[in-house]
Amino acid sequence: RKEVEQDPGPFNVPEGATVAFNCTYSNSASQSFFWYRQDCRKEPKLLMSVYSSGNEDGRFTAQLNRASQYISLLIRDSKLSDSATYLCVVNMGNDYKLSFGAGTTVTVRA
Amino acid sequence: NAGVTQTPKFQVLKTGQSMTLQCAQDMNHEYMSWYRQDPGMGLRLIHYSVGAGITDQGEVPNGYNVSRSTTEDFPLRLLSAAPSQTSVYFCASSYSGGGQAFFGQGTRLTVV
């Protein structure tokens, strides 16, 4: 079983729509959680950290469910510029190692 | 701000050739790492370093060497390139373990 699993998508949504997707992780001792954004042929960049109580950053909302071992990302009022691959990243707690999901592709159409 | 700088951006190698991918960061980060990214897979950790003079193996270290003689630089050496090493390579640095990672722009390597 992969350490971090994501639905690859793609999620094709119209502008203004809400899109949400999850990521599951296998290690219950995981301590830190992140969503990264990766544009086509570019490097990953941090979108937001995910906190236990859930957190928002503008149109983006992240949730953590430790009991079921998943995190989620919700994008409200989608923009064309939100089209990207979203990577779920988990720190398993041992040293520096980050584990990456394969990514969920979101395409926002006009 | 330069951040994390990787060179080259593109490289084609013949099987058996060796080369070094360069990575430098100017943020005084202790943690640096190398990943490879293949289609349909998450980034996989090749090697990492928690400070100058300290390196360790990641998930897929075979065929690669690293060194960390300074805080700024973390080169990745391919010893004898194989077609299975065709991939996109990313160098990353971070202030602390498990914290936000900053990535270089990537190196697209093709081994023929």
Interface residues (C-beta under 8 A of the other chain):
Chain A: K2 V4 P8 Q31 S32 F34 R41 K42 E43 P44 K45 L46 S49 L87 V89 N91 G93 D95 Y96 K97 L98 S99 F100 G101 A102 G103
Chain B: Y31 S33 Y35 G40 M41 G42 L43 R44 L45 Y48 V50 G58 F90 S94 G97 G98 G99 Q100 A101 F103 G104 Q105 G106
